[in-house]
């Protein structure tokens, strides 16, 4: 997952305001007690951060994979 896909997935799932708050305020024990933003800054892959965020916030598994990818062009 690219960083841009991660960012798109966060906005799609949580909205821009709440998503940004989650990235900077929610501490994820699974990522060593870091926020999602701290984890990304520390070099943890975006996919790993996305999945930890999903598990912590109760996002349905059906939204975990393929999130953030642009819609296919027709």
N, CA, C and O atoms as a MOPAC input file, in Angstrom:
PM7 MOZYME 1SCF
protein

 N      0.85000 1    -1.16700 1     0.00000 1
 C      0.00000 1     0.00000 1     0.00000 1
 C      0.90000 1     1.23600 1     0.00000 1
 O      1.78700 1     1.38600 1     0.84000 1
 N      0.64600 1     2.09700 1    -0.95000 1
 C      1.37600 1     3.36900 1    -1.01500 1
 C      0.82600 1     4.31900 1     0.04200 1
 O     -0.30100 1     4.15600 1     0.51100 1
 N      1.62500 1     5.30300 1     0.40800 1
 C      1.18200 1     6.29100 1     1.38700 1
 C     -0.06600 1     7.01900 1     0.89200 1
 O     -0.97300 1     7.29700 1     1.67700 1
 N     -0.11600 1     7.32700 1    -0.39800 1
 C     -1.29300 1     8.01100 1    -0.94100 1
 C     -2.54400 1     7.12800 1    -0.83500 1
 O     -3.64300 1     7.63300 1    -0.60600 1
 N     -2.37700 1     5.81800 1    -1.00100 1
 C     -3.50500 1     4.89500 1    -0.84700 1
 C     -3.94600 1     4.83600 1     0.61700 1
 O     -5.13800 1     4.77600 1     0.91800 1
 N     -2.97400 1     4.85500 1     1.51100 1
 C     -3.27800 1     4.87100 1     2.94000 1
 C     -4.10100 1     6.11300 1     3.28800 1
 O     -5.12700 1     6.02300 1     3.96200 1
 N     -3.64400 1     7.25200 1     2.82600 1
 C     -4.33100 1     8.50600 1     3.11600 1
 C     -5.74600 1     8.50400 1     2.55000 1
 O     -6.68100 1     8.96700 1     3.20200 1
 N     -5.90200 1     7.97800 1     1.32900 1
 C     -7.22700 1     7.88900 1     0.70600 1
 C     -8.12400 1     6.94400 1     1.50700 1
 O     -9.30400 1     7.22900 1     1.70800 1
 N     -7.57100 1     5.82900 1     1.95900 1
 C     -8.34300 1     4.85600 1     2.72900 1
 C     -8.83700 1     5.45900 1     4.04000 1
 O     -9.97900 1     5.23100 1     4.44000 1
 N     -7.98000 1     6.22800 1     4.71000 1
 C     -8.36500 1     6.86600 1     5.97100 1
 C     -9.52200 1     7.83300 1     5.73900 1
 O    -10.49500 1     7.82500 1     6.49300 1
 N     -9.42300 1     8.66000 1     4.70900 1
 C    -10.49400 1     9.61900 1     4.41400 1
 C    -11.77400 1     8.88800 1     4.00800 1
 O    -12.86200 1     9.25600 1     4.45000 1
 N    -11.65100 1     7.86500 1     3.17800 1
 C    -12.83200 1     7.11800 1     2.73400 1
 C    -13.54300 1     6.44300 1     3.90700 1
 O    -14.77300 1     6.41300 1     3.95900 1
 N    -12.77500 1     5.90900 1     4.83600 1
 C    -13.35300 1     5.15400 1     5.95100 1
 C    -13.83600 1     6.05900 1     7.08600 1
 O    -14.89100 1     5.81100 1     7.66900 1
 N    -13.07700 1     7.09900 1     7.39800 1
 C    -13.35900 1     7.89200 1     8.58900 1
 C    -13.74100 1     9.34800 1     8.32100 1
 O    -14.20500 1    10.03900 1     9.22800 1
 N    -13.55200 1     9.81600 1     7.09700 1
 C    -13.75600 1    11.23000 1     6.80100 1
 C    -12.46400 1    11.98300 1     7.06300 1
 O    -11.56800 1    11.46900 1     7.73300 1
 N    -12.36100 1    13.18800 1     6.54400 1
 C    -11.08300 1    13.90100 1     6.63800 1
 C    -10.78500 1    14.39900 1     8.04700 1
 O     -9.66300 1    14.23200 1     8.52500 1
 N    -11.74700 1    14.99900 1     8.72000 1
 C    -11.49600 1    15.53600 1    10.05800 1
 C    -11.24000 1    14.45500 1    11.08900 1
 O    -10.23100 1    14.48400 1    11.79400 1
 N    -12.16000 1    13.49800 1    11.17700 1
 C    -12.02100 1    12.41700 1    12.15300 1
 C    -10.81400 1    11.55000 1    11.80900 1
 O    -10.09200 1    11.11200 1    12.70400 1
 N    -10.59400 1    11.30300 1    10.53500 1
 C     -9.43900 1    10.50700 1    10.11200 1
 C     -8.13600 1    11.13900 1    10.55100 1
 O     -7.24300 1    10.45000 1    11.04200 1
 N     -8.02000 1    12.44700 1    10.38000 1
 C     -6.80100 1    13.14900 1    10.79200 1
 C     -6.62000 1    13.06400 1    12.30200 1
 O     -5.50100 1    12.88800 1    12.78600 1
 N     -7.70800 1    13.18500 1    13.04200 1
 C     -7.62500 1    13.06600 1    14.50100 1
 C     -7.15800 1    11.67700 1    14.91000 1
 O     -6.34000 1    11.53800 1    15.82000 1
 N     -7.67300 1    10.65200 1    14.24400 1
 C     -7.24200 1     9.29100 1    14.55300 1
 C     -5.74500 1     9.11000 1    14.29700 1
 O     -5.04500 1     8.47700 1    15.08700 1
 N     -5.26800 1     9.66700 1    13.19400 1
 C     -3.85600 1     9.51000 1    12.83600 1
 C     -2.93300 1    10.12200 1    13.87500 1
 O     -1.85400 1     9.59100 1    14.13700 1
 N     -3.34400 1    11.22500 1    14.46200 1
 C     -2.44600 1    11.94900 1    15.35800 1
 C     -2.73500 1    11.73200 1    16.84500 1
 O     -1.88100 1    12.01600 1    17.68500 1
 N     -3.92000 1    11.23500 1    17.17800 1
 C     -4.29800 1    11.13700 1    18.59000 1
 C     -4.44800 1     9.71100 1    19.11700 1
 O     -4.19000 1     9.46800 1    20.29600 1
 N     -4.85200 1     8.77700 1    18.28200 1
 C     -5.10600 1     7.40900 1    18.74000 1
 C     -3.79800 1     6.63000 1    18.85100 1
 O     -3.10100 1     6.43100 1    17.85600 1
 N     -3.47100 1     6.19400 1    20.06200 1
 C     -2.25800 1     5.41200 1    20.28900 1
 C     -2.57300 1     3.94900 1    20.00300 1
 O     -3.53900 1     3.39500 1    20.52800 1
 N     -1.75900 1     3.34100 1    19.17600 1
 C     -1.95700 1     1.95700 1    18.75500 1
 C     -0.92000 1     1.06800 1    19.44900 1
 O      0.25800 1     1.07400 1    19.08900 1
 N     -1.37100 1     0.31100 1    20.43600 1
 C     -0.47400 1    -0.57800 1    21.17400 1
 C      0.22100 1    -1.57100 1    20.25900 1
 O      1.37700 1    -1.93300 1    20.47800 1
 N     -0.48400 1    -1.99700 1    19.25300 1
 C      0.04900 1    -2.96000 1    18.28500 1
 C      1.27900 1    -2.41900 1    17.55200 1
 O      2.09800 1    -3.18500 1    17.04400 1
 N      1.39500 1    -1.10500 1    17.50500 1
 C      2.53100 1    -0.47400 1    16.81100 1
 C      3.51000 1     0.13900 1    17.80800 1
 O      4.14800 1     1.15300 1    17.52300 1
 N      3.62000 1    -0.48000 1    18.96600 1
 C      4.59200 1    -0.03300 1    19.94900 1
 C      4.18100 1     1.21100 1    20.70100 1
 O      5.03800 1     1.97200 1    21.15100 1
 N      2.87900 1     1.43500 1    20.84900 1
 C      2.40700 1     2.60100 1    21.58400 1
 C      2.58200 1     3.89700 1    20.81700 1
 O      2.71500 1     4.96700 1    21.41100 1
 N      2.58000 1     3.79700 1    19.49600 1
 C      2.70300 1     4.99000 1    18.63800 1
 C      1.34000 1     5.32600 1    18.05000 1
 O      0.44800 1     4.48100 1    17.97500 1
 N      1.20300 1     6.56900 1    17.63800 1
 C      0.04600 1     6.92200 1    16.83000 1
 C      0.33100 1     6.42500 1    15.41000 1
 O      1.45900 1     6.04800 1    15.09000 1
 N     -0.68300 1     6.43100 1    14.58100 1
 C     -0.48100 1     6.01200 1    13.19400 1
 C      0.53900 1     6.91700 1    12.50300 1
 O      1.38700 1     6.43800 1    11.75100 1
 N      0.45600 1     8.21600 1    12.75800 1
 C      1.39600 1     9.15300 1    12.14000 1
 C      2.82100 1     8.90400 1    12.62100 1
 O      3.75800 1     8.93900 1    11.82400 1
 N      2.99000 1     8.65400 1    13.90900 1
 C      4.32100 1     8.34700 1    14.44400 1
 C      4.87300 1     7.06000 1    13.83800 1
 O      6.06200 1     6.96400 1    13.53200 1
 N      3.99500 1     6.07200 1    13.66900 1
 C      4.42000 1     4.80500 1    13.08000 1
 C      4.87700 1     5.00100 1    11.63400 1
 O      5.90300 1     4.45700 1    11.22500 1
 N      4.12400 1     5.76900 1    10.87100 1
 C      4.51800 1     6.05300 1     9.48600 1
 C      5.85300 1     6.79500 1     9.45900 1
 O      6.72700 1     6.48000 1     8.65200 1
 N      6.00600 1     7.78000 1    10.34100 1
 C      7.24900 1     8.55100 1    10.40200 1
 C      8.43400 1     7.67500 1    10.80100 1
 O      9.57100 1     7.95900 1    10.42500 1
 N      8.17000 1     6.61200 1    11.56100 1
 C      9.22500 1     5.69300 1    12.00000 1
 C      9.56000 1     4.65500 1    10.93100 1
 O     10.45800 1     3.83400 1    11.11900 1
 N      8.84000 1     4.69200 1     9.81500 1
 C      9.14500 1     3.77700 1     8.71600 1
 C      8.33300 1     2.49700 1     8.69500 1
 O      8.61900 1     1.60300 1     7.89900 1
 N      7.33400 1     2.39000 1     9.54500 1
 C      6.46300 1     1.20900 1     9.50600 1
 C      5.62900 1     1.29600 1     8.23900 1
 O      5.05900 1     2.34800 1     7.94900 1
 N      5.54600 1     0.20300 1     7.47300 1
 C      4.81600 1     0.23800 1     6.20400 1
 C      3.35200 1     0.66700 1     6.37300 1
 O      2.68900 1     0.31600 1     7.34900 1
 N      2.88200 1     1.42700 1     5.40400 1
 C      1.51600 1     1.95600 1     5.45100 1
 C      0.48100 1     0.84900 1     5.59000 1
 O     -0.50300 1     1.02500 1     6.30800 1
 N      0.67100 1    -0.28300 1     4.92600 1
 C     -0.28800 1    -1.40100 1     5.01600 1
 C     -0.39100 1    -1.89300 1     6.45800 1
 O     -1.48900 1    -2.14500 1     6.95400 1
 N      0.75500 1    -2.02900 1     7.13100 1
 C      0.77200 1    -2.48500 1     8.51700 1
 C      0.05300 1    -1.48000 1     9.42800 1
 O     -0.69600 1    -1.87500 1    10.32200 1
 N      0.28100 1    -0.20500 1     9.20200 1
 C     -0.37700 1     0.83700 1     9.98900 1
 C     -1.88000 1     0.82100 1     9.71900 1
 O     -2.67800 1     0.93000 1    10.65000 1
 N     -2.26600 1     0.68500 1     8.45900 1
 C     -3.68100 1     0.63900 1     8.09400 1
 C     -4.38700 1    -0.51600 1     8.79700 1
 O     -5.46500 1    -0.33300 1     9.36100 1
 N     -3.79100 1    -1.69200 1     8.76700 1
 C     -4.42600 1    -2.85600 1     9.38600 1
 C     -4.52300 1    -2.69000 1    10.89800 1
 O     -5.53400 1    -3.07100 1    11.48800 1
 N     -3.50900 1    -2.13800 1    11.53300 1
 C     -3.55700 1    -1.88900 1    12.97600 1
 C     -4.66500 1    -0.88500 1    13.29900 1
 O     -5.39900 1    -1.05700 1    14.27200 1
 N     -4.78100 1     0.14500 1    12.49500 1
 C     -5.82300 1     1.15500 1    12.68000 1
 C     -7.21000 1     0.53300 1    12.51500 1
 O     -8.12700 1     0.83100 1    13.28000 1
 N     -7.35100 1    -0.32300 1    11.52100 1
 C     -8.62500 1    -1.01100 1    11.29500 1
 C     -9.00100 1    -1.88900 1    12.48300 1
 O    -10.14000 1    -1.85800 1    12.94900 1
 N     -8.05000 1    -2.66200 1    12.96500 1
 C     -8.34500 1    -3.54900 1    14.09400 1
 C     -8.71800 1    -2.73900 1    15.34300 1
 O     -9.66900 1    -3.07500 1    16.04800 1
 N     -7.97000 1    -1.68800 1    15.60000 1
 C     -8.20500 1    -0.87600 1    16.80300 1
 C     -9.55100 1    -0.16800 1    16.77800 1
 O    -10.17600 1     0.00100 1    17.82500 1
 N    -10.00600 1     0.24600 1    15.60600 1
 C    -11.24100 1     1.02800 1    15.50800 1
 C    -12.45500 1     0.19600 1    15.10600 1
 O    -13.55800 1     0.73000 1    14.98900 1
 N    -12.26800 1    -1.09800 1    14.89500 1
 C    -13.39700 1    -1.96900 1    14.58000 1
 C    -13.90300 1    -1.86700 1    13.15200 1
 O    -15.07400 1    -2.13800 1    12.88800 1
 N    -13.03600 1    -1.48300 1    12.23400 1
 C    -13.42700 1    -1.43400 1    10.82400 1
 C    -13.69900 1    -2.87000 1    10.35200 1
 O    -12.88600 1    -3.75900 1    10.60600 1
 N    -14.81800 1    -3.10900 1     9.67500 1
 C    -15.11700 1    -4.46800 1     9.19500 1
 C    -14.01400 1    -4.98400 1     8.25400 1
 O    -13.46100 1    -4.22900 1     7.45400 1
 N    -13.71400 1    -6.25400 1     8.36500 1
 C    -12.65700 1    -6.84000 1     7.53300 1
 C    -12.90400 1    -6.65900 1     6.04700 1
 O    -11.95800 1    -6.63100 1     5.26000 1
 N    -14.14700 1    -6.53800 1     5.66200 1
 C    -14.45300 1    -6.34200 1     4.24200 1
 C    -13.90800 1    -5.01700 1     3.72200 1
 O    -13.82300 1    -4.82600 1     2.50900 1
 N    -13.53800 1    -4.10000 1     4.60900 1
 C    -12.99200 1    -2.79900 1     4.20900 1
 C    -11.47000 1    -2.74700 1     4.29500 1
 O    -10.86300 1    -1.74600 1     3.91300 1
 N    -10.84600 1    -3.81500 1     4.79400 1
 C     -9.40200 1    -3.79300 1     5.03200 1
 C     -8.58100 1    -3.85700 1     3.75500 1
 O     -7.61000 1    -3.11400 1     3.61000 1
 N     -8.94700 1    -4.72000 1     2.83700 1
 C     -8.10900 1    -4.99200 1     1.67700 1
 C     -8.62100 1    -4.25800 1     0.45400 1
 O     -9.82300 1    -4.22500 1     0.18700 1
 N     -7.70400 1    -3.67700 1    -0.27600 1
 C     -8.07200 1    -2.90600 1    -1.44700 1
 C     -8.46300 1    -1.48200 1    -1.10900 1
 O     -8.75300 1    -0.68500 1    -2.00100 1
 N     -8.47100 1    -1.15800 1     0.16500 1
 C     -8.82700 1     0.20100 1     0.58400 1
 C     -7.79500 1     1.18300 1     0.06800 1
 O     -6.59600 1     0.90600 1     0.07300 1
 N     -8.27500 1     2.33200 1    -0.37800 1
 C     -7.38500 1     3.38300 1    -0.83200 1
 C     -7.03300 1     3.32900 1    -2.30400 1
 O     -6.46700 1     4.27600 1    -2.84900 1
 N     -7.36400 1     2.23300 1    -2.94100 1
 C     -7.05200 1     2.12000 1    -4.36300 1
 C     -8.08900 1     2.90900 1    -5.16500 1
 O     -9.28000 1     2.85800 1    -4.86100 1
 N     -7.64600 1     3.62500 1    -6.16900 1
 C     -8.61400 1     4.37500 1    -6.98100 1
 C     -9.54200 1     3.42000 1    -7.73800 1
 O     -9.18300 1     2.28100 1    -8.03400 1
 N    -10.71400 1     3.90700 1    -8.03400 1
 C    -11.66100 1     3.09300 1    -8.80700 1
 C    -11.06300 1     2.81600 1   -10.19200 1
 O    -10.40200 1     3.67700 1   -10.77200 1
 N    -11.30200 1     1.60900 1   -10.71300 1
 C    -10.75300 1     1.27700 1   -12.03800 1
 C    -11.29700 1     2.22000 1   -13.11500 1
 O    -12.45800 1     2.62700 1   -13.07700 1
 N    -10.45200 1     2.54700 1   -14.04800 1
 C    -10.88000 1     3.38800 1   -15.17300 1
 C    -11.65800 1     2.53900 1   -16.15100 1
 O    -11.34700 1     1.36600 1   -16.35900 1
 N    -12.66800 1     3.13700 1   -16.74800 1
 C    -13.49400 1     2.39700 1   -17.71200 1
 C    -13.18800 1     2.81000 1   -19.10400 1
 O    -13.78700 1     2.29300 1   -20.04700 1

